[in-house]
Amino acid sequence: MNNSIESSIHLYDQANMRKLLIDFPKQVEDAVAESEQYVAPYRVRALNNIILTGLGGSAIGGDLLRSFTADELELPFIVNRHYTLPGYIDQRSFVIVASYSGNTEETIAAHIEATRSKAKVLCISTNGESEQLAKKYGQPYIKIPSGLPPRAALGYSFFPLLMVFKKMKLIDLPNKDIRETIKLLEEKSKLFSSLDKKKNPALRLAYELKDKLPIIYSSTERFDAVNLRWRGQIAENAKQLAFGNVLPEMNHNELVGWNVMKRLMKTMTVVFLRDKDDHARVQLRMKIMKDIVGKYSPNVIEVWSEGSCPLARLFSLVYLGDWVSYYLAILNEVDPTPVKVIDYLKGELAKV
């Protein structure tokens, strides 16, 4: 056991984010079990489009759901991060209102707009104004457990909605895929919670990112949301900036930026998130890109998804990123849980 990292965890992890990460497989298992009682809130034939509206940790579940279902879903599905909704919202729109606290001001505004537009609304929150609006207008409501940082409640923000999609027959998801995903998460929980750097790839990667500027690259299909999750977790947990983009789009613009400011590039660590089902041409692009950026950044790392089914592979990378951001927080000598600057911003907004 690494005594140095262990003592740092005791010193900086005041709210015990580590336990939330260790318990994540159980959170997923509980969320799936609770979802068994759900009934389809609306008939698919009555829908033209799907919109999940939410922010931050409440929206990332929607991003992952959109990415995961993109190949199969026959309705357009977007994630909305704003006070207002797209102009096409009407009575044939399925609007999912996601706010962990139930009081996110942007989400509440969008909730009210969706109701006025006579959209078919489903709410998911712990309580708050969102719950009150759902009760007032007789809208379907999913109540999830409270007391967690929203970003640490991903099991509750993703899997209940995944099960709703399954109940509505929007997707065909074998139960064995869910079981495999939980089993893989349980195995990774044991591995990633180890404080032995030689055994723990999450801890090793955190050391690679310490005092560096992480640049995260991935394919567009299915893993753009994982890319976003990594960047968000590094920012919120480790209090460290991270940037990223997706292929093939960045090959048509951002790639050219790997040219000047070479001194800055030497401080970057590039992480490629990989999956065996990435488009063949995207895999080739990544191979070529490694050579290109490797001329400027001394640290280029590939991280591959694990598992046989797409759901397991998706969450293998999500879970790894969560642990990497946690250990990076400890190495940065900060508490991974508080987000004081966000609390300050909300306080200032509340004054107006």
N, C-alpha and C positions, 0 to 999 in steps of 0.2 A: 504493500500500500504506500502511496506517495504521501508522506506525512505533511509536506509543504502544502499540497493542494487540499488535503483534508483540513488542516488548520485554517486555511483561507476560506474554505466553505463555511466553517463554523463562525468565522469572523464576519463575512460579508453577506451570506445568505440568511438574513434576519427573518424573512417571512417563509423560509423553507420551500422555495420554488423546486428544489431538488425532489422533495416528496411528491409534488404534483406531477413531475415528469416521470418518476418511478411508477406512479399509480395510473398513468395515462391509459395503459391497456385495460385496466378495470373500468375506467371512465367510459371507454368505447364499448366494453361489454355491457355495462349498465345502460348506456344510451340505446343500444340495440335492443336489449331486453324490454325496456320501457316502451320502445317504439312498436312492439308487437301488437299492442292494443289499438294502434291508430287505425282509422278508417280513411278511405280516400275522401278528401274534403270536397273535390270537384270532379266532374266528368271531363275527360280529356277532349272529347269531341266539341265541348263548349269553349275551348281555348284556342287562341291564335298565337300567343306569345307568353313568355315567362320572364319576370323581372324580380330579382332579389335586391332590395334596397337596404343598405346598412353601411357602416363605417368600421374601419380598423379591425380589431379582433372579432367583431360580430360579422363582418363581411367576408373574411378570408374563407370561412366555411362555404360560402356561396361561390367564391372564386374556384375553390377546389371541386365543388359539385359541378360547376359549369365545365371545367376542364375535363373532369372524369366522364361526364355524360355526353361530351361533344360528338363523339363518333356515332352514338346511338340515338340521341334525342332528335325527334322529328320536328320539334318546335324551336324557334329562335329563343335563346336564353342569354340575358345580359345581367351583369351586376352593376347596380346604380349607386354611386357614392355622392349624393348631392341632396339639397333641399327639395329639388323638383324632380319630376319624372319626365320621360320622353313624351312628346306630344301625341304619340299614337296610342297611349294607354286608354282603354275603354272597357266595356263590360265583358269583352272576350279576352282580357288580360288576366293572367295569374300573377299577382303581386305578393311576394313573400317579404314580410317586414321583419327584419332581424336586428334586434338591439338587446345585447345581454342585460344591460341595466333596465331597459325599457324606457329610458329617459333621454336618449341621444337626440339632440334637438333637430339635426338634419333628418334623421329617420322619422321622427314624429311628424315633421312637416310633410314628408313624402307619404306617410301613412294617411294623413288627412286628405291629401290630394288624390290618392288612390281610391279612397272611400267616396269622395265627391265624383270621381270619374266612373263610379259603379263597377270598378274592377273587382275581381274575385280575390279576396285578401286572405292570407294566412299569416298569423303572427307567431313569432317565437322569441321569448324573453324570460327573464326570471320573475319580473313583476313590473311595476312602474306604470307610466302613462300608457305605454303600448298595451298592456294588459287591460287597463281601464277602457281604452278606445275599442278594443276587440269585444269586450263585454257589452259596451254601449251599442255597438252596431251589429252584434250577433255574429261576429266573424270567428272562424276556427282559430284556436289558440293552443300553442304548445308551450307548456311551462317547464322550464329547465332549472336544475339546481343553482342556487346562488352562492356567493361567497368566494368566487374565484376571479382572478384577473381574466378579462374576456379572452385574451390570447391563450390562456391556459385552459380554456373550456372548449377547445376545438372538437373534442368528442361529442359534446352536446350541441355544437353549432352545425356540425356536418352530418353525423349519422342519423339523427331524427329526420332531417330533410331528405337524405338518401332513401330512408325507408318510406317516406311519404311518396317519393317518386316511384318507388317500387309498388306501393299499394295502388297508386293511380295508373299503373302499367305504362308509365312513361319510359321505363327502362326494364330490362330483364336482368336481374342480378341474382345469380345462384347463391344459396345460403352457404355453400362451401367456400365461396370467395370471402365472405365475411368471417367465417371461422378461421380461414388461413391468415387473414389480416390480423386478427386478434392474437393468434398463436405467434406470428412473426413479431408483433409488438411486444409480447411477453418475453420472447427470447432476447430481443434488442434491449428491453428494459434492464435485464440482468447484465448484458454486455456493456451498455452505455453508462450504467451507474458504477461500474468498476473504476477505482482510482488508480489502477495499474495502466500507465501510459502505453506500455508495450501491448496490452490486450485491448485497449479501448480506442477505436478509431475516431470517435467523437472528441475525445480529449486530445488526441494527437493533432487533429485538424484545428482545434481551438488554438493550440500552440503555434501552428502555422499561420494563423490569422492575427495573432497578437502583434500590435504595433504596425499592422499592415492595413491597406485599404482593400477590402474584399470586393472583387468584381465577379458577379455570378452570371454565368451563361448557361442557357438550356434551349431545348427545342420549344417550338410554339405549342405543338399538340400535347395536351395533357400536363405538361410540366411548366407552363408559364406561371401558373398559380403557385407551384412549389417554389419557383424562383422568387416570386413576390413574398412568400412566407419566410424564406431564408433572410431576405433583406429586412423585412419587418421585425423579425425576431432578433437579429443582430442589433438593430437600432434600439428596440425597446428593452431587451434584456441586457445586452452588453454596453448600451449607451455609445455605440460606435457606428459611424456611417458605413453603409455598404451600397454598392450600385450594381446594376445588372441589366441584361437585355436578353432577347430571344432570337434564335435562328429560325428561318433564314433572313428575317428582316434586317438585323443589324449588319449583315454582310453587304447591305446596299447603302449604308451611311456611316454608322458608328465605327466600323472597321477602319475607315480612313483616318480616324482620330488617333489610331496607334501609330503616331509618327513623331510629332514634336513633344515637348515637355518630358523628355526621356528621364530626367531626374525624378519626376513624380512617379513615372511608371515603375521605377525600381522599388517603390514602396508598396506596390500593388501585389496582391496574391489573387490569381485568377482561378476560379473553381468552375469546372464544367460538370453540370448535372446530366448524367447519361442514363439512357434506358435502351434495352435491346430492341424495342419496337419503334425507336426513333426512325423517321423516314430515312431511307437508304442514302439519299442525296444530302440530307442534313448530317448524317453520320460522317460522310465524306467531307463536308464543309467543316465540321468540328476537327477532324484530323488535320486538315490544312491550316485551320485557325490556330491550333496548338503551336504549329511551327512559326506562324506569323507573330503571335503575341509573345511567344517564348523568346524572341529576339530582344524584347523590351522589358518583360517582367521575368525576374529570376525564379518565380514560384508559379508554376502551372500545375493544377491538380485535377484529376478526374475522379468523380464520385459516381458509382453505378448504383442504380436501384436494385433491390433484391426481392425475390418472390416469384411465384409462377403466374399469379393472376394480376391484372392491372391495378386492382384496388390495393393489394398488398405492396406492389412496387411503388405506387404513389405514396403510401404512408411510410414506407421504409425511408424515403428521402425526407419527407416532412419531419419525421421523428428524429432522424439524424440531425437535421438542421436545428431543431429545438434544443437538443443536447449540446451541440456545438456552441450555440449562442449563450447557453447557460454557463458552460465552462469558460467561454471568452469573457463573460461578465466577471467571474471569479478572478481570472488572470488580470483583468482591468481594474481589480480592486473596487468593484461597485456592487451594490445589492441589485440582483436582477429583477426584483419585483416592482419597486416604486417607479412611477413615471411622472416625476414632479413637474416637469415642464408642461406636460399635457394638463395636469391638474391646475397649474397656474393659468394656462390659456383658457380653460373652461371657466375659471373664476373671473377672469377679466371680461369674458364674453357675457357672463351672467350679470355684470354690472350695467350693461347697456340695454 
